[in-house]
């Protein structure tokens, strides 16, 4: 640094005022990092709860699409089903039915269609708007019932033009 540089530096800092005295490094008191004592236990409990939760209840209460496939049904087939690429050969509308009315009618419909060699059917269960705070009752039940019946290979919520989340395409095992 030359004398001119030092002189220029002093003139530039002529108006500068010293800062208040800062604490020395030893005097700075550092607070310990927060330790969430229960966070690990909360994470474990949340994981356990998610694994124990009934997937049927989780899906049906969320208002999302329903989706199920047996291990024998390939992904390509599921994509085709979800796109509505299969011809719908029969349909049942469960709107306005009670659970006790809907189950035997749906079961008879599924069995009849499978026996007649129908491959794809549509089940309209509704979106549950009339169910109030209970949510979509029939949607939840249909989701559970279809998973239990051997004649059902797969199902997925329909395209918007065919009812969206208020209906499902069902792929049937042919007898």
C-alpha positions, 0 to 999 in steps of 0.5 A: 500500500502506498502513502497515497492509498493510506492517505485516501483511506484515512480521508474516506473514514474521517466521518466514521464513528466507532460502533458501540463496544461489542461483547467479547467472544467469551462473553457471548452467551449462546443458548443451547439448541432446542431439543424436541424431546418428544419429536422422535416419539411423535414420528414413531407414533405417526408412522405406526398410526399410518401403517395401522390405518385402514386404507379404505377409510383413508381413501374414501374420506379424502375424496380422492380417486379409488384405486385397487388391483389384484397382483395379477393385473398389470399396470398397463391394464390399470392405465387403460382402465383409468383412461376409460379405454375398456367398453363399459358393458353394464352399469348400476346406480346406487344413488339414494340407496341405503347400505343394506339395500346397496350391498345385495344389489351390487353383489348380485350385479357383479356376480351376474356380470361376471357369469355373463362374461362381461369384462368391464362395468361401471358402478355409480356410488355417488360423491356423498354430498347428501351424507353430510358430515359422515362423508361418502358412506356408499363410496367407502362401503363399495370400496371395501366390498369390491376388494373382498369379492373374487370376481373383481380384478381391479377398479378405479374412479372413472373419468370426469365425463363418466362421474369422476370420483362418484363412480368407478370402472370395475374390471371383472374376472370372467368365469 
